[in-house]
């Protein structure tokens, strides 16, 4: 695979993932704690009306959209934004590791969140490895 073709493929993957992150962030903005209910969280009606929890959920949901924005930006010129992309990937991976703290304290989450956990621990390292290999083949 040529150097430019490899970066083009990575760019396509990043730009394809970007809208997913933005949509998930938007879902949390619109639904607040209801988005967590969709993920299988056992959230009481009282908790769904808690202003702090609702505010935090909507805030973090919109902040999550930043992953999508930065994936898209990085995909627009992978070599130029490689450092930004690495930071995004390793931050996303670290967030997956943070879920393991919750698992160790409270047990395994519902299946959908388990899938998210697995993706957070596998996809970022794979994309970082792909990026590193592309950079190492640069002529």
N, C-alpha and C positions, 0 to 999 in steps of 0.2 A: 504494500500500500504506500502510495507516495505521501510525502509530508503534508502537502496541501489537502489531499483527499482525506487524510486522517483527521485533520483539524476541521474540515467541512462536516465530516460525520459526527464528530463530537459536538460541533456547533448545532447540528440538527437535533441531536439528543437533548442538549441544554434548552434549546428553544421550544422543544416539544414538552419538556417537563415544566417549563415556566408557567404556562396557564393553569396547570393543576394546582400549583402553590398559591397563585393569586385567587383561584376559585375557592380553595379551602379557606383562605383568609377571609374572603367575602362571605362565605357561608357562616363563619363565626361572627362576623360583623352583623349580619342580618339576624341570625338565630340566637346569638348570645349563648347561654348555657344549653339551649336546645340543641346546639351542634354537638355538645358532649353526649347528650342523650342519644343522638343518632349513632354515636360511636359505641354505644352500649353502656355508658356510665349510669350508675344507679343514683340519679340526682333527684332528691325530693322536691316537691312543688315549692316548699318553703325555701330551699336552697336556690331554686331557679329564680326566686324573687329577691334574693340577696343582692343589694346594689353593688357591693364590693366584688362578689364573685362574677356578676354579670359584666361589670366594668372591666375587670381583669381579663375575662374570657374574650370580650370584644377587642380589647387592646392587643392581647397576644395574638389573636387571630389576624388582625391587620398587620402587626409586626411580622407574622409568618409570611405574609405576602412579599416581604422584602426578599426572601429566598427566590421567589419567582422572578422578581424584577432583576435581581443580580444574576440569576441564571441566564435570563434573556440578554442582559448587557454583556455578560461574558461570552455568550454564544455569538454576539455580533462581531467579535474580534478576539478569538480565544488566545492567540499569542500575546496580544496587548493586555488582556485582563486576566492572565494566568495566575498572578499573585492574588487578585481578588477572588477568583474562582477557588483557589486552594483554601483561602480563609473561609469562604462560604461552606465548602465541603467539610472541612474539619470542624467548623462550628456546628453544622448539622449532625455530624457524627457524634460530637460531644453531647448534643441534646439527646441523641439516642442512648448514649451511656447514662445520662441523667435518669432516663426511664428505668434503668436497671436499679437505681437507688430505690425507686418506688416499688419495683418488683420485690426487692429484698426486704422492704419494710412492710408491704401490704399484700404481697402476692401478685400473681400474674393477672394482667388486665383482660377484658373481653377480647375475643378473637380478632376483631378488626384492629384494635390497638396493638395486639400482638403482631399482626402483619406490618403495621407501621413501624414498630420497634425493629423487626427484622430488616425492613427496607432501610431504616436509618443507620443500621449497623453494617449493612453490606453495600448499598449503592454509593455512598460517598467515597469509601476506600477504592472501589472499583473505578469510579470516574477519576479519582486522583491518580491512580496507577495508569490509566489510559493517558491522561494528560502528561504524566512524567515520561511515559514511553514515547509519546509524540515529540516531546521536547528533546529527548535524547537522540532521536533520529534526525534532528534538524541539521541541515548541511550548511 
